[in-house]
């Protein structure tokens, strides 16, 4: 099973690489046939990644919540959410941003996985802490929410680029390839609309688990603090979204800041072995 | 086959000449009949638009064909040949194919990449086809040209961006709002330019039109034309709370919309505001562009967009030339296959392959001496030769006639010499046979042998 997982993982990587090239070429040439092949490659890659995750879970008798596994889950969620987005909004431009993003997340996961050992050296307290369905749900919800935040960041980035081009009256090739301002804004906002409650639910489950296992000073952990900051950034985003007259440009900046915090939390903070939240580095 | 093209266009003739040489739809049938009855003209088609009149013909010779067509153009319009000649271009041979493909791809148009020309050439071909003025060559050439037109439009971005001020405004509005359906527009000033731009926007789905003008009656007149609402001038900023797009074109000498007055309105707005200022002197304070969610384009900005779009079309035109090169090669490959000598050679080679296959199969079953073997071989050769002699001789004779290509086509179809469209489809075996036949022909060319017999 481990071998199946390994082969399926690298097959998915190869397909996502091909899809990245095809999406980029489609962005450049706007050839419809290329986008079909890109979607096909992403779809097959997604199935291969699902197979890899499933096979790995069977091999280890349940999904281990290591840092690399969580990142793989996040990449999987990202591709899944992208498909939902493509289905409803019929825009393929995001494929040129999100599929390579998933590829990068998988590569980081691979690098992390190679340098760490799985769940060895956990204290008895940590082992008790992890022994709950709430922890699995906490990780899954946060991973899906992170995928949503990444899509929101991609939409916000495109919004800022397009807004700048419109303000400066630039009619470049990039300008003609980008989706409309209204659409980029809608993608960014809608992604946060569903990702924020999912993230909140994920955090609440984590907090609940920490409280019920009586972890001392659980909040004084670098990753818990960063997660709180992420939550506050997107809470501010939601609040300002409902405030009349608040410009989309400011929301786009908040979405980018929020995602920068997510990136720090997902990758950088894992390399800081401090606090209680260090299991599964 | 001699392809000839005589024509004039916006590049070679002023409108005063172009308007004298048009062939409206109503006269095309008659004109084509006259042209194809002229000596040496086998096929003809006339492309007549406001920017060009071009007569395409398959003639028995280049020079003779060109002379006939020029005379026809002059006679048909009661003009003097000497008067016309300075404005005409004469193109012959392969260049005709390139020219037609460039025309259909809109590379020769006044506005590079415009979409109308493909439909106009299709219409011209329909007229020629219905008048029985086309045959095998033009049927193939024009149909392939339509493929060229389609390929160029789908594989390049030549027709994507707007190249007129009003379309540029529509395109930019769509870039902001995605779709104009359900949006509202505020027209400030009841001038012609604002009306034209508003008309384009309304055609793209604008739901509500508000018109503001210092003279309320003129605002009412314009609002009536769009099924909109006229609003008193004093309510200009109130209207801007609801409007998504504002078009301003008044004769005012000072700014009609200022940053100072728009800022409070913008603060309570939740949607972007797209402002189009087509007045000179300008109506809208350029400073409003600094407000969040407000996008202002004046006449120079729109011209700049048009200019850069045209530059982009030039880049795409170079890609289109590549597609045209490919299609020209494909067309002449087809022409070559339609020549009589390769057709006859292919029929004979195919017959030879079948003869040899059947002979080998029969000889395997029979235990013949060398002498008997040679006798049977000579017998099969004689049968094949006698069966093919008549058809091939008549084919050679027919090829020289007016409908020669039709005979070639029929022969190639009956003998299964056409390449199949699908590599692995029902034609795959036939292609294999053709391939084998070609190999035998090549081998026999090298060794100097005849077709086996």
Contacts between the chains, C-beta under 8 A, distances in Angstrom:
chain1	res1	chain2	res2	distance
A	29	B	155	7.6
A	30	B	157	6.3
A	30	B	160	8.0
A	31	B	154	7.8
A	31	B	155	6.6
A	32	B	154	7.7
A	162	B	175	7.4
A	166	B	172	7.5
A	166	B	175	6.9
A	166	B	176	6.8
A	166	B	295	5.0
A	167	B	289	6.2
A	167	B	295	6.7
A	169	B	297	6.7
A	169	B	301	4.5
A	169	B	304	6.1
A	169	B	305	7.0
A	171	B	161	7.3
A	171	B	304	7.3
A	171	B	305	4.5
A	171	B	308	4.3
A	171	B	309	6.1
A	171	B	312	8.0
A	172	B	308	7.4
A	173	B	312	6.4
A	175	B	175	7.6
A	176	B	157	7.1
A	176	B	160	6.4
A	176	B	161	5.8
A	176	B	312	7.3
A	179	B	178	7.5
A	180	B	174	6.5
A	180	B	175	5.4
A	180	B	176	6.5
A	180	B	177	6.5
A	180	B	178	3.9
A	181	B	175	6.6
A	181	B	176	4.9
A	181	B	177	7.5
A	181	B	178	7.9
A	181	B	272	6.4
A	182	B	176	6.7
A	182	B	177	5.1
A	182	B	178	4.3
A	182	B	272	7.4
A	183	B	178	5.0
A	244	B	268	6.4
A	244	B	270	6.0
A	245	B	266	7.8
A	245	B	267	4.8
A	245	B	268	5.5
A	245	B	269	6.6
A	245	B	270	6.5
A	247	B	292	3.4
A	247	B	293	5.3
A	248	B	272	7.8
A	248	B	292	7.9
A	248	B	293	6.6
A	249	B	292	5.7
A	249	B	293	7.5
A	250	B	292	7.7
